[in-house]
Amino acid sequence: MKAPKITIATAADRDQIVNSMVAAFSNDPVLRYLFPHEVEFPKYAAVFFGHLFDKRVGLDTVWTVGRGASVAMWEPPMADKQASEESLADCLPHDVLARVNRYEDAVHAALPTGQFWYLGVLGTHPAYAGRRWGRAVMRAGLNCAAAAGMPSILETSNPINVGVYRRAGWEVVRTVTEPLPIWVMQQASTAI
């Protein structure tokens, strides 16, 4: 199988990437917890993924295949979180923001205290599933973490993803039960 061309996303890729991630996560347990109402889901999921994209695109840590067909949004150590958190508060209703904050608080409490590269989003548009592009875009961030001698961390609330990530070399290091099951996973600082 020919290796896909991986590029670093720019602001010009935002709409395509956001739309792709909304489609990729349409049945994801976290997104359905955050945005349970079917009518509001596309709007609020787009705000959420736009927020995640905006806080990482300037760091050159959003890797993509096909300008959004598959996307890995990584956050390097010491990334500035304050400004992006404020902008999300301006875009979501109070009840929705409360669920987002509850989930993020649970995740942040479970993350390691040392420095690490954080894989915040990994998704492939359903039209491109099964091509292993997710592994390809994930590898870019894993290589950066390995070059820095740091571990990589992610979290998932999808039990199917736990097995997928394990096959890619990740290990569960912590579990959380509230507000929904969350598996925090780590990969040592070795490139794949």
Secondary structure as UniProt FT lines:
FT   STRAND          6..8
FT   HELIX           11..13
FT   HELIX           14..24
FT   TURN            25..27
FT   HELIX           29..34
FT   TURN            38..40
FT   HELIX           41..57
FT   TURN            58..60
FT   STRAND          62..65
FT   TURN            66..69
FT   STRAND          70..75
FT   TURN            77..78
FT   HELIX           82..89
FT   TURN            90..91
FT   HELIX           94..110
FT   STRAND          117..124
FT   HELIX           126..128
FT   TURN            129..130
FT   HELIX           133..148
FT   STRAND          152..156
FT   HELIX           159..167
FT   TURN            168..169
FT   STRAND          171..176
FT   STRAND          182..187
//
